[in-house]
Amino acid sequence: QVQLVESGGGLVQAGGSLRLSCAASGSISSMNSMGWYRQAPGKQREWVSTIIISTSSTYYTDSVKDRFTVSRDNSKNTVYLQMNSLKREDTAVYYCFARKYSNEYWGLGTQVTVSS
C-alpha cells in the first residue's frame, strides 16, 4: 500500500555530513508522520527522528539533537535526514518509517558508516 525507499547512505569521515532521503509512493494520502530509526551492529533498533506531517513538528533522540535535521518535501513525497558533525557512534543502517492511521510502513534501510 505504501512503499518507502531510502537513499543517500555511504562512507564519511567523522565530522562530515550526509543527507538521507526517503521517497514514499503508493497510497500516501493522509500520512500522519514519517521519520527514521537506525540499527547498529549488535544493538537494538533505535528511534532517531520524527516529523509530524500536519504540523511539521519535529522530534529527535537526545544523541542527535543539534546535529541532525529531519524535513519533508511534500511535492516530492520525500522526507530527508540531514546529518552533520557525524560521529562513529552514528554508524548504523538507517530505516525510514511512515505512519498512516493505524498502519506502519518501513523501508529496507541504507547503510551509514562513519570512519575515523
N, CA and C atoms as a LAMMPS dump frame, in Angstrom:
ITEM: TIMESTEP
0
ITEM: NUMBER OF ATOMS
348
ITEM: BOX BOUNDS ff ff ff
-5.0000000000000000e+02 5.0000000000000000e+02
-5.0000000000000000e+02 5.0000000000000000e+02
-5.0000000000000000e+02 5.0000000000000000e+02
ITEM: ATOMS id mol type element x y z
1 1 1 N 0.823 -1.197 0
2 1 2 C 0 0 0
3 1 3 C 0.864 1.256 0
4 2 1 N 1.877 1.278 0.851
5 2 2 C 2.848 2.36 0.895
6 2 3 C 4.23 1.754 0.772
7 3 1 N 5.026 2.315 -0.115
8 3 2 C 6.398 1.871 -0.303
9 3 3 C 7.351 3 0.042
10 4 1 N 8.43 2.658 0.736
11 4 2 C 9.437 3.622 1.14
12 4 3 C 10.792 3.149 0.645
13 5 1 N 11.535 4.047 0.033
14 5 2 C 12.852 3.73 -0.493
15 5 3 C 13.845 4.754 0.013
16 6 1 N 14.83 4.293 0.788
17 6 2 C 15.862 5.171 1.312
18 6 3 C 17.026 5.27 0.33
19 7 1 N 17.727 6.385 0.402
20 7 2 C 18.942 6.573 -0.37
21 7 3 C 19.811 7.601 0.337
22 8 1 N 21.056 7.697 -0.084
23 8 2 C 21.952 8.716 0.426
24 8 3 C 22.978 8.232 1.424
25 9 1 N 22.923 6.976 1.807
26 9 2 C 23.91 6.457 2.732
27 9 3 C 25.266 6.312 2.074
28 10 1 N 26.26 6.053 2.902
29 10 2 C 27.602 5.894 2.389
30 10 3 C 28.626 5.98 3.489
31 11 1 N 29.877 6.14 3.078
32 11 2 C 31.013 6.222 3.984
33 11 3 C 31.477 7.666 4.082
34 12 1 N 31.565 8.175 5.304
35 12 2 C 32.032 9.536 5.538
36 12 3 C 32.99 9.543 6.713
37 13 1 N 33.829 10.56 6.766
38 13 2 C 34.727 10.733 7.889
39 13 3 C 34.008 11.391 9.055
40 14 1 N 34.492 11.127 10.246
41 14 2 C 33.948 11.793 11.423
42 14 3 C 34.006 13.3 11.241
43 15 1 N 32.927 13.96 11.623
44 15 2 C 32.81 15.39 11.425
45 15 3 C 32.16 15.783 10.12
46 16 1 N 31.979 14.835 9.224
47 16 2 C 31.378 15.109 7.941
48 16 3 C 29.867 15.077 7.988
49 17 1 N 29.263 15.169 6.801
50 17 2 C 27.813 15.258 6.688
51 17 3 C 27.287 14.33 5.61
52 18 1 N 26.055 13.906 5.789
53 18 2 C 25.307 13.164 4.793
54 18 3 C 23.856 13.609 4.859
55 19 1 N 23.162 13.493 3.742
56 19 2 C 21.728 13.703 3.723
57 19 3 C 21.048 12.452 3.193
58 20 1 N 20.23 11.852 4.031
59 20 2 C 19.452 10.694 3.646
60 20 3 C 18.108 11.136 3.082
61 21 1 N 17.615 10.375 2.126
62 21 2 C 16.314 10.639 1.535
63 21 3 C 15.435 9.41 1.663
64 22 1 N 14.148 9.637 1.802
65 22 2 C 13.17 8.567 1.847
66 22 3 C 12.009 8.959 0.955
67 23 1 N 11.869 8.274 -0.157
68 23 2 C 10.81 8.557 -1.111
69 23 3 C 9.635 7.621 -0.868
70 24 1 N 8.467 8.197 -0.702
71 24 2 C 7.25 7.432 -0.46
72 24 3 C 6.418 7.35 -1.727
73 25 1 N 5.81 6.209 -1.936
74 25 2 C 4.928 6.021 -3.078
75 25 3 C 3.787 5.096 -2.687
76 26 1 N 2.789 5.015 -3.552
77 26 2 C 1.621 4.214 -3.266
78 26 3 C 0.508 5.067 -2.698
79 27 1 N -0.208 4.511 -1.751
80 27 2 C -1.324 5.21 -1.121
81 27 3 C -0.803 6.093 0
82 28 1 N -0.317 7.271 -0.366
83 28 2 C 0.395 8.113 0.586
84 28 3 C -0.432 9.273 1.118
85 29 1 N -1.671 9.395 0.711
86 29 2 C -2.514 10.449 1.249
87 29 3 C -2.786 10.189 2.724
88 30 1 N -3.007 11.278 3.45
89 30 2 C -3.337 11.21 4.876
90 30 3 C -2.252 10.551 5.716
91 31 1 N -1.014 10.731 5.33
92 31 2 C 0.08 10.256 6.16
93 31 3 C 0.13 11.09 7.436
94 32 1 N 0.354 10.433 8.555
95 32 2 C 0.395 11.121 9.839
96 32 3 C 1.802 11.591 10.208
97 33 1 N 2.769 10.731 10.007
98 33 2 C 4.131 11.073 10.369
99 33 3 C 5.108 10.233 9.566
100 34 1 N 6.321 10.721 9.485
101 34 2 C 7.415 9.986 8.887
102 34 3 C 8.661 10.246 9.714
103 35 1 N 9.651 9.406 9.534
104 35 2 C 10.872 9.617 10.285
105 35 3 C 11.863 8.502 10.078
106 36 1 N 12.765 8.373 11.06
107 36 2 C 13.914 7.498 10.913
108 36 3 C 14.214 6.731 12.184
109 37 1 N 14.586 5.483 12.004
110 37 2 C 15.221 4.659 13.017
111 37 3 C 16.597 4.253 12.501
112 38 1 N 17.418 3.738 13.384
113 38 2 C 18.702 3.199 12.972
114 38 3 C 19.036 1.983 13.818
115 39 1 N 19.877 1.121 13.269
116 39 2 C 20.301 -0.072 13.977
117 39 3 C 21.78 -0.314 13.708
118 40 1 N 22.564 -0.243 14.761
119 40 2 C 23.985 -0.524 14.684
120 40 3 C 24.222 -2.012 14.897
121 41 1 N 25.342 -2.541 14.421
122 41 2 C 25.627 -3.963 14.608
123 41 3 C 25.611 -4.359 16.079
124 42 1 N 24.886 -5.414 16.383
125 42 2 C 24.82 -5.914 17.74
126 42 3 C 23.934 -5.127 18.679
127 43 1 N 23.224 -4.134 18.175
128 43 2 C 22.366 -3.31 19.008
129 43 3 C 20.928 -3.354 18.51
130 44 1 N 20.016 -2.974 19.388
131 44 2 C 18.615 -2.905 19.02
132 44 3 C 18.348 -1.684 18.153
133 45 1 N 17.266 -1.762 17.398
134 45 2 C 16.876 -0.631 16.584
135 45 3 C 16.506 0.556 17.479
136 46 1 N 16.994 1.727 17.123
137 46 2 C 16.859 2.928 17.921
138 46 3 C 16.097 3.994 17.137
139 47 1 N 15.109 4.601 17.766
140 47 2 C 14.416 5.713 17.157
141 47 3 C 15.336 6.921 17.059
142 48 1 N 15.314 7.6 15.92
143 48 2 C 16.175 8.746 15.68
144 48 3 C 15.383 10.042 15.61
145 49 1 N 14.367 10.083 14.744
146 49 2 C 13.675 11.345 14.495
147 49 3 C 12.307 11.098 13.889
148 50 1 N 11.399 12.045 14.115
149 50 2 C 10.051 12.003 13.559
150 50 3 C 9.638 13.401 13.13
151 51 1 N 8.905 13.487 12.029
152 51 2 C 8.264 14.728 11.626
153 51 3 C 6.773 14.471 11.493
154 52 1 N 5.975 15.31 12.126
155 52 2 C 4.523 15.213 12.051
156 52 3 C 4.073 15.952 10.804
157 53 1 N 3.363 15.261 9.926
158 53 2 C 3.037 15.822 8.625
159 53 3 C 2.125 17.04 8.74
160 54 1 N 1.113 16.967 9.583
161 54 2 C 0.115 18.03 9.649
162 54 3 C 0.647 19.318 10.253
163 55 1 N 1.6 19.22 11.151
164 55 2 C 2.094 20.388 11.871
165 55 3 C 3.537 20.745 11.554
166 56 1 N 4.271 19.854 10.927
167 56 2 C 5.699 19.996 10.674
168 56 3 C 6.537 19.981 11.942
169 57 1 N 5.945 19.585 13.046
170 57 2 C 6.709 19.447 14.281
171 57 3 C 7.73 18.331 14.137
172 58 1 N 8.895 18.541 14.709
173 58 2 C 9.973 17.565 14.611
174 58 3 C 10.444 17.153 15.996
175 59 1 N 10.938 15.922 16.072
176 59 2 C 11.39 15.352 17.333
177 59 3 C 12.645 14.543 17.073
178 60 1 N 13.548 14.536 18.066
179 60 2 C 14.827 13.868 17.918
180 60 3 C 15.216 13.153 19.195
181 61 1 N 15.921 12.057 19.032
182 61 2 C 16.548 11.443 20.185
183 61 3 C 17.705 12.329 20.646
184 62 1 N 17.999 12.29 21.935
185 62 2 C 18.961 13.224 22.513
186 62 3 C 20.33 13.149 21.853
187 63 1 N 20.746 11.977 21.44
188 63 2 C 22.09 11.811 20.915
189 63 3 C 22.322 12.501 19.572
190 64 1 N 21.247 12.894 18.874
191 64 2 C 21.41 13.537 17.574
192 64 3 C 20.896 14.97 17.553
193 65 1 N 20.318 15.434 18.642
194 65 2 C 19.832 16.807 18.679
195 65 3 C 20.971 17.783 18.403
196 66 1 N 20.669 18.824 17.646
197 66 2 C 21.613 19.875 17.257
198 66 3 C 22.592 19.42 16.179
199 67 1 N 22.5 18.164 15.758
200 67 2 C 23.341 17.675 14.673
201 67 3 C 22.521 17.21 13.475
202 68 1 N 21.364 16.597 13.723
203 68 2 C 20.515 16.066 12.665
204 68 3 C 19.283 16.945 12.5
205 69 1 N 18.782 17.013 11.276
206 69 2 C 17.565 17.75 10.981
207 69 3 C 16.688 16.922 10.058
208 70 1 N 15.454 16.691 10.464
209 70 2 C 14.503 15.986 9.616
210 70 3 C 13.61 17.022 8.938
211 71 1 N 13.321 16.811 7.673
212 71 2 C 12.492 17.732 6.916
213 71 3 C 11.711 16.952 5.871
214 72 1 N 10.811 17.638 5.197
215 72 2 C 9.995 16.978 4.185
216 72 3 C 9.774 17.881 2.985
217 73 1 N 9.535 17.255 1.855
218 73 2 C 9.184 17.937 0.623
219 73 3 C 7.936 17.24 0.103
220 74 1 N 6.782 17.823 0.379
221 74 2 C 5.529 17.17 0.022
222 74 3 C 5.346 17.034 -1.484
223 75 1 N 5.888 17.97 -2.246
224 75 2 C 5.755 17.891 -3.693
225 75 3 C 6.458 16.674 -4.259
226 76 1 N 7.465 16.18 -3.55
227 76 2 C 8.203 15.001 -3.99
228 76 3 C 7.895 13.774 -3.138
229 77 1 N 6.99 13.936 -2.175
230 77 2 C 6.642 12.838 -1.269
231 77 3 C 7.885 12.24 -0.627
232 78 1 N 8.742 13.109 -0.153
233 78 2 C 10.043 12.691 0.341
234 78 3 C 10.348 13.324 1.692
235 79 1 N 10.941 12.543 2.561
236 79 2 C 11.444 13.047 3.833
237 79 3 C 12.961 12.909 3.826
238 80 1 N 13.636 13.841 4.48
239 80 2 C 15.088 13.876 4.5
240 80 3 C 15.6 13.827 5.926
241 81 1 N 16.817 13.36 6.068
242 81 2 C 17.531 13.456 7.327
243 81 3 C 18.905 14.031 7.033
244 82 1 N 19.082 15.297 7.359
245 82 2 C 20.381 15.942 7.209
246 82 3 C 21.205 15.637 8.449
247 83 1 N 22.351 15.007 8.261
248 83 2 C 23.194 14.576 9.36
249 83 3 C 24.516 15.329 9.28
250 84 1 N 24.784 16.145 10.286
251 84 2 C 26.01 16.921 10.362
252 84 3 C 26.834 16.478 11.563
253 85 1 N 28.099 16.843 11.542
254 85 2 C 29.011 16.519 12.647
255 85 3 C 28.921 15.049 13.022
256 86 1 N 29.01 14.207 12.03
257 86 2 C 28.823 12.782 12.249
258 86 3 C 29.915 12.197 13.135
259 87 1 N 29.512 11.258 13.966
260 87 2 C 30.392 10.56 14.876
261 87 3 C 30.404 9.079 14.543
262 88 1 N 31.43 8.372 15.008
263 88 2 C 31.495 6.943 14.759
264 88 3 C 30.281 6.226 15.326
265 89 1 N 29.739 6.718 16.419
266 89 2 C 28.574 6.094 17.026
267 89 3 C 27.321 6.23 16.174
268 90 1 N 27.361 7.059 15.138
269 90 2 C 26.236 7.178 14.221
270 90 3 C 26.223 6.079 13.168
271 91 1 N 27.271 5.279 13.109
272 91 2 C 27.329 4.192 12.146
273 91 3 C 26.195 3.208 12.392
274 92 1 N 25.393 2.976 11.365
275 92 2 C 24.226 2.108 11.5
276 92 3 C 23.544 1.989 10.147
277 93 1 N 22.609 1.062 10.072
278 93 2 C 21.66 1.045 8.974
279 93 3 C 20.497 1.94 9.378
280 94 1 N 20.168 2.893 8.538
281 94 2 C 19.1 3.839 8.817
282 94 3 C 17.854 3.435 8.045
283 95 1 N 16.738 3.338 8.769
284 95 2 C 15.467 2.909 8.206
285 95 3 C 14.458 4.045 8.254
286 96 1 N 13.802 4.274 7.15
287 96 2 C 12.711 5.231 7.089
288 96 3 C 11.413 4.551 7.5
289 97 1 N 10.558 5.293 8.208
290 97 2 C 9.231 4.788 8.534
291 97 3 C 8.176 5.83 8.203
292 98 1 N 6.965 5.345 8.015
293 98 2 C 5.809 6.205 7.81
294 98 3 C 4.624 5.607 8.546
295 99 1 N 3.794 6.476 9.081
296 99 2 C 2.593 6.035 9.787
297 99 3 C 1.366 6.689 9.165
298 100 1 N 0.353 5.861 8.916
299 100 2 C -0.91 6.302 8.355
300 100 3 C -2.026 5.594 9.097
301 101 1 N -2.809 6.364 9.827
302 101 2 C -3.852 5.8 10.687
303 101 3 C -3.204 4.767 11.619
304 102 1 N -3.675 3.538 11.6
305 102 2 C -3.128 2.514 12.466
306 102 3 C -2.022 1.697 11.801
307 103 1 N -1.646 2.066 10.588
308 103 2 C -0.667 1.295 9.839
309 103 3 C 0.72 1.913 9.928
310 104 1 N 1.726 1.076 9.862
311 104 2 C 3.114 1.496 9.906
312 104 3 C 3.877 0.834 8.769
313 105 1 N 4.714 1.604 8.094
314 105 2 C 5.452 1.123 6.938
315 105 3 C 6.933 1.393 7.114
316 106 1 N 7.756 0.536 6.516
317 106 2 C 9.203 0.619 6.669
318 106 3 C 9.906 0.476 5.34
319 107 1 N 11.004 1.204 5.196
320 107 2 C 11.899 0.975 4.084
321 107 3 C 12.867 -0.139 4.397
322 108 1 N 13.728 -0.441 3.446
323 108 2 C 14.682 -1.535 3.606
324 108 3 C 16.007 -1.104 4.228
325 109 1 N 16.224 0.176 4.353
326 109 2 C 17.398 0.682 5.034
327 109 3 C 18.51 1.112 4.105
328 110 1 N 19.345 2.005 4.607
329 110 2 C 20.538 2.449 3.897
330 110 3 C 21.683 2.544 4.9
331 111 1 N 22.846 2.063 4.502
332 111 2 C 23.992 1.981 5.408
333 111 3 C 24.701 3.32 5.509
334 112 1 N 24.954 3.74 6.737
335 112 2 C 25.784 4.906 7.018
336 112 3 C 26.979 4.433 7.832
337 113 1 N 28.171 4.681 7.323
338 113 2 C 29.392 4.307 8.02
339 113 3 C 30.246 5.545 8.226
340 114 1 N 30.592 5.815 9.469
341 114 2 C 31.409 6.969 9.819
342 114 3 C 32.774 6.461 10.247
343 115 1 N 33.8 6.879 9.555
344 115 2 C 35.157 6.437 9.829
345 115 3 C 35.899 7.481 10.641
346 116 1 N 37.007 7.055 11.22
347 116 2 C 37.84 7.969 11.991
348 116 3 C 38.874 8.659 11.125
